[in-house]
Amino acid sequence: MKILVFNPGGNSLKAGIVRCHAAQETAADGKKVVEIICEGIGRDPKLSVYRGKKIARTEPIAARNFGEAAASILEWLAGRKNTPEPLLKGIECACIRVVHGGALYDQPAEITNEVEREISELTKWAPLHNRRSLEVLEPLRERFAGIPIYAVFDTAFHRTIGDVAGLYAIPLDLSRRHGIRRYGFHGISHRYMMERYAQIVGRSSTDLKLITLHLESGCSATAIANGRSIDTTMGLTPLEGLMMGTRSGDVDPALPAYLVRAEQSDLSQVMDILEKQSGLLGVSGRSLDTRVLMREYANDEQVRLAMEMFCYRLLKAVGSYIAALGGAHAIIFGGGIGENTALVRQRVCDGLKWCGLKLDTERNKTVIDVEGLLSMDDSRIQAYAIPAEETLEMAHECCRALEKRNPKSPRAATSR
């Protein structure tokens, strides 16, 4: 089966084509035909082509908004002549990552008019993210009128979180009336890391206790028991939880009201500070990219403070999840920071020596942007780097959803 994937981000739109089949064990068994990204949407847009995890080449592209970016990507894919077959030929399904699915969705959903309306309604919790997903939808409908288009929700994996971990300590009738709870995000990435680790070690995910770490511009940690998310650091919105690239993560709930008064500002301006001017960028005063910050780590006190704050808060979250799980088989680092910033992995693993995690320092230095074991062979808790492959995971989930819809279809026999 050939599936087209669109993954909207903060100011970027990633797209890929994946060959997969319903009988495959995990998303990692799929094969990426092509993966590209449009960055700088609305400012100075450019399209880059991936080769593995690296960018092979870059060229200008028209992308004043996410809708135009999607249309330009489709034109680019349609125009590739030096491939064994036209890239868009034989596409059986398209899918779009949607950040917030609320309490409505625990699996991919074909985007009907009703589903589109519900995604739009959920922009109240993720205004930028969900709106961008809807902008991508129209160009896909215009080009692929005859194939299903699915939404794959970041919140779906966390629907298994119970009320004890999921509710806030506010009057219960308010929570129920307004649907206020901790929904969690990055579920596509967390599910991929869980299933891939289980495949690597040859065990069922239902037999494992794991802590998965999605560490990029947005960051979250998830506690997984028996193949199910039981807690995660992000909450009602993607602002809660860990310190991130530009987001503050957890702050005193009274802080926004205080800043409104102290800065003679309004709430929207304060929220902009917490979402776009805080985190690694705000503390360091330099960058949200840990690769940039590590070049200044030894010489810049603010940069050092930002990195140490980031690591400390991450360690606290992991430690709390070890307690909640009653132990763990592995800590899994994914996302750009988790895959390429050895200092972060070292700080977390060194802080867990007390529970039997023994980091192999040479492995930690050399396992960069690749999959691999980070801990010593005799470590009681393993540490692993598993690059997040959301493109493969989204295609895999859509492949299974299509097969459930039409189990007698020859799709199941389609090879990679």
C-alpha positions in Angstrom: 0.0 0.0 0.0 1.3 3.5 -0.9 0.3 6.2 1.6 1.0 9.9 1.4 1.7 11.6 4.8 1.5 15.3 5.8 2.9 16.4 9.2 2.4 20.1 10.0 4.7 21.6 12.6 5.3 25.0 14.1 6.3 26.8 10.9 7.1 23.7 8.8 5.3 21.1 6.9 6.8 17.6 6.5 5.6 15.2 3.8 6.4 11.7 2.9 5.3 8.7 0.9 5.5 5.3 2.5 5.0 1.8 1.3 3.6 -0.5 4.0 1.2 -3.4 4.4 -1.4 -4.4 6.9 0.4 -7.5 8.0 3.6 -5.7 9.0 4.4 -6.0 12.7 5.4 -2.4 13.4 5.7 0.9 11.6 9.5 0.3 11.3 8.7 -2.4 8.8 7.4 0.2 6.3 9.6 1.8 3.7 9.9 5.5 3.0 9.9 6.3 -0.7 10.5 10.0 -0.2 10.5 12.5 2.7 10.7 16.2 2.3 10.1 19.3 4.5 8.9 22.8 3.8 10.3 25.3 6.3 10.0 29.0 6.9 6.3 29.0 5.9 5.0 32.6 5.6 8.5 34.1 5.8 11.4 32.7 3.7 10.1 29.3 2.6 12.3 26.6 1.3 11.9 22.9 0.5 14.5 20.3 1.6 14.8 16.7 0.6 15.9 14.2 3.2 18.3 11.4 2.8 17.8 9.3 5.9 17.9 11.8 8.8 20.1 14.3 6.9 19.0 17.0 4.4 20.4 16.2 1.0 19.4 19.4 -0.9 17.3 22.5 -0.6 15.4 24.8 -3.0 13.0 27.7 -2.9 9.2 27.0 -2.8 6.0 29.0 -2.7 4.5 28.8 0.8 2.8 31.9 2.1 0.6 29.7 4.4 0.2 26.0 5.1 -2.4 25.5 2.3 0.0 26.9 -0.3 2.8 24.9 1.2 0.8 21.7 0.8 -0.2 22.5 -2.8 3.4 23.3 -3.7 4.7 20.1 -2.2 2.1 18.1 -4.2 3.2 19.9 -7.4 6.9 19.1 -6.5 6.0 15.4 -6.0 4.0 15.3 -9.2 6.9 16.8 -11.1 9.7 14.3 -10.2 10.8 12.6 -13.4 13.9 10.7 -12.2 12.1 8.1 -10.2 11.2 4.5 -11.1 7.5 5.5 -11.2 5.6 8.8 -10.7 5.7 9.4 -7.0 1.9 10.2 -6.7 0.9 7.3 -8.9 -0.9 4.6 -6.9 -1.5 6.6 -3.7 -4.3 4.7 -1.9 -4.6 6.9 1.2 -3.5 10.3 2.5 -3.2 11.2 6.1 -2.6 14.4 8.1 -1.2 14.7 11.6 -3.7 16.5 13.9 -2.4 17.6 17.3 -5.6 17.6 19.3 -8.3 15.0 19.1 -9.7 15.6 22.5 -11.8 12.8 24.0 -13.3 12.0 20.6 -10.6 10.0 18.9 -8.5 7.0 20.0 -7.5 6.0 16.5 -7.2 7.5 13.0 -10.4 8.8 11.5 -11.4 9.4 7.9 -11.9 13.2 7.5 -15.6 13.6 6.8 -17.4 16.9 7.1 -18.3 16.0 10.7 -14.7 15.1 11.6 -13.5 18.3 10.0 -16.0 20.3 12.1 -14.8 18.5 15.3 -11.1 19.1 14.5 -12.0 22.8 14.0 -13.8 22.9 17.3 -10.7 21.5 19.1 -8.7 24.5 17.9 -9.8 26.0 21.3 -7.1 23.8 22.9 -4.5 23.8 20.1 -5.3 26.9 18.0 -2.3 27.0 15.8 -1.7 23.3 15.4 -5.2 22.1 14.5 -5.8 25.1 12.2 -2.7 24.3 10.2 -3.9 20.7 9.7 -7.1 21.9 8.3 -5.3 24.3 5.9 -3.5 21.2 4.5 -6.7 19.4 3.9 -8.1 21.4 0.9 -5.2 20.9 -1.5 -5.3 17.2 -0.7 -9.0 17.0 -1.5 -8.5 18.8 -4.7 -5.8 16.4 -6.0 -7.1 13.1 -4.5 -10.9 13.3 -4.8 -11.3 9.5 -4.9 -9.2 8.3 -2.0 -9.7 8.4 1.8 -7.9 11.1 3.8 -7.3 10.3 7.4 -6.5 12.4 10.5 -4.0 10.8 12.8 -4.2 12.3 16.2 -1.3 13.1 18.6 -3.6 12.6 21.5 -5.0 9.2 20.6 -2.2 7.1 22.2 -2.9 8.9 25.6 -6.6 8.1 25.7 -5.7 5.2 28.0 -4.6 7.6 30.8 -7.1 7.3 33.7 -8.8 10.0 35.7 -6.3 9.7 38.6 -3.5 10.9 36.3 -5.6 12.7 33.8 -7.8 15.1 35.8 -6.8 18.4 37.3 -7.5 19.2 41.0 -10.3 21.7 40.2 -14.0 21.3 40.9 -15.1 18.1 39.1 -18.2 19.6 37.6 -16.0 22.1 35.8 -13.8 19.4 34.4 -16.8 17.4 33.2 -18.7 20.4 31.8 -15.8 21.7 29.7 -13.9 18.6 29.0 -10.9 19.8 30.9 -8.3 17.1 31.5 -4.7 16.2 30.5 -4.9 14.9 26.9 -1.2 14.6 26.2 0.6 15.0 22.8 3.4 13.5 20.7 1.5 10.2 20.9 2.5 9.2 17.4 6.1 9.4 18.4 5.7 7.8 21.8 3.8 4.8 20.2 6.5 4.4 17.6 9.3 4.3 20.2 7.4 1.8 22.3 6.7 -0.6 19.4 10.2 -0.2 17.9 11.9 -0.9 21.2 9.7 -4.0 21.8 10.7 -5.2 18.3 14.4 -4.6 19.0 14.4 -6.6 22.2 12.1 -9.3 20.9 9.3 -8.8 23.5 5.7 -7.8 23.4 5.0 -4.2 24.4 2.4 -5.6 26.7 5.2 -7.1 28.8 7.2 -3.9 29.2 7.4 -0.8 31.4 8.9 2.1 29.5 9.6 5.8 29.7 9.7 7.4 26.3 11.1 10.9 25.7 10.1 13.0 22.7 12.6 15.8 22.9 12.5 18.4 20.1 11.2 22.0 20.0 8.2 20.6 21.8 9.1 18.0 24.6 7.2 15.4 26.5 7.8 12.3 28.5 5.4 9.4 28.7 5.1 6.5 31.2 4.0 3.3 29.4 2.8 0.1 31.1 1.7 -3.0 29.3 1.6 -1.2 25.9 -0.6 1.7 27.2 0.2 5.3 28.1 -0.6 5.8 31.8 0.8 9.3 32.2 2.5 12.0 30.2 3.9 15.4 30.9 1.9 17.5 28.4 -1.7 18.2 29.5 -4.8 20.1 28.3 -2.6 22.0 25.8 1.0 21.5 24.5 2.3 24.2 26.9 2.2 22.0 30.0 5.1 19.9 31.2 8.8 19.9 30.4 10.9 22.9 29.6 11.0 23.1 25.8 12.5 25.0 22.9 10.4 28.2 23.3 7.7 27.0 25.7 8.1 27.4 29.5 6.5 24.1 30.4 5.2 24.0 34.0 4.9 27.4 35.8 3.0 28.6 38.9 -0.6 28.9 37.8 -0.6 32.4 39.3 2.2 33.6 37.1 0.2 34.7 34.0 -2.1 36.9 36.2 1.0 38.4 37.9 2.7 39.2 34.6 -0.4 40.8 33.2 -0.3 43.3 36.2 3.5 43.6 36.5 4.2 44.1 32.8 1.0 46.1 32.2 0.2 43.6 29.5 -2.8 41.5 28.5 -3.2 37.8 28.7 -2.6 37.1 25.0 0.8 38.8 25.3 1.7 36.9 28.4 0.7 33.6 26.7 2.9 34.6 23.7 5.8 34.9 26.2 5.2 31.5 27.7 4.7 29.8 24.3 7.2 31.5 22.0 9.8 33.4 24.1 10.6 31.0 27.0 12.2 27.6 27.4 15.7 27.1 26.1 15.5 30.2 24.0 14.3 32.5 26.8 16.7 31.4 29.4 19.8 31.1 27.1 19.0 34.3 25.2 20.6 32.6 22.2 18.7 29.7 20.6 16.2 26.9 21.1 18.5 24.5 19.2 20.7 22.4 21.6 23.3 21.9 18.9 23.8 25.7 18.8 23.8 25.9 22.6 26.3 23.2 23.1 28.8 25.1 21.1 28.6 27.9 23.7 28.0 25.7 26.8 31.5 26.0 28.2 31.8 29.8 27.8 28.3 31.2 28.3 26.8 31.1 31.8 23.2 31.7 30.5 23.5 28.9 28.0 24.9 26.6 30.7 22.0 27.5 33.0 19.4 26.8 30.2 20.9 23.4 29.5 21.2 22.4 33.1 17.6 23.5 33.8 16.4 21.5 30.8 18.2 18.4 32.0 17.1 18.7 35.6 13.5 19.1 34.8 13.7 16.1 32.4 15.4 14.0 35.1 12.6 14.9 37.6 10.0 13.8 35.2 11.7 10.5 34.4 12.3 9.8 38.2 8.6 10.4 38.9 7.6 8.0 36.2 9.9 5.3 37.5 8.0 5.7 40.8 4.6 5.6 39.1 5.5 2.5 37.1 7.2 0.7 40.0 10.4 0.4 37.9 11.1 0.4 34.2 12.8 -1.8 31.7 14.1 1.1 29.6 14.4 4.8 29.1 14.0 5.7 25.4 15.4 9.0 23.9 13.8 10.2 20.7 13.3 13.5 18.8 16.1 15.7 17.7 17.5 16.6 21.2 17.2 13.0 22.3 18.9 11.7 19.2 21.9 14.1 19.0 22.5 15.8 22.4 24.8 13.6 24.4 24.9 15.9 27.4 21.1 15.6 27.9 21.2 11.8 27.8 24.2 11.8 30.2 22.6 14.0 32.8 19.4 11.9 32.8 21.2 8.6 33.0 23.8 9.7 35.5 20.9 10.8 37.7 19.4 7.3 37.6 22.4 5.4 38.8 20.6 4.8 42.1 18.1 2.6 40.3 20.6 0.6 38.3 21.0 2.5 35.1 24.6 2.4 33.9 25.4 4.6 31.0 28.1 3.6 28.5 29.9 6.9 27.9 31.5 5.8 24.6 28.1 4.6 23.2 26.5 7.9 24.4 29.2 9.8 22.4 28.9 7.8 19.2 25.2 7.0 19.0 24.2 10.3 17.4 21.2 10.6 15.1 21.0 6.8 14.8 19.3 4.0 16.7 21.3 2.2 19.4 21.9 1.1 22.9 23.3 3.8 25.2 23.6 1.8 28.5 26.1 -0.9 29.5 25.2 -4.5 28.7 24.6 -5.3 32.4 22.6 -2.2 33.2 19.4 -3.0 35.2 17.5 -0.4 33.2 18.4 0.1 29.6 18.8 3.4 27.9 18.2 3.5 24.2 18.1 6.1 21.4 15.4 5.5 18.9 14.9 8.2 16.2 11.3 9.3 16.1 9.7 8.1 12.8 6.3 9.8 12.8 6.0 9.5 9.0 6.3 5.7 9.2 4.0 5.5 12.3 1.2 7.6 10.7 1.3 5.5 7.5 1.2 2.3 9.6 -1.8 3.4 11.6 -3.7 4.4 8.5 -2.8 1.1 6.8 -4.4 -0.8 9.8 -7.4 1.5 9.8 -8.1 0.9 6.1 -7.8 -2.8 6.6 -10.3 -2.7 9.4 -12.7 -0.9 7.1 -12.3 -3.3 4.3 -10.8 -6.6 5.6 -11.4 -8.6 2.4 -9.5 -6.0 0.3 -6.3 -7.2 -1.5 -4.5 -4.4 0.3 -3.4 -6.9 3.0 -1.3 -8.7 0.4 0.3 -5.6 -0.9 4.0 -5.9 -0.5 6.5 -3.1 0.4 
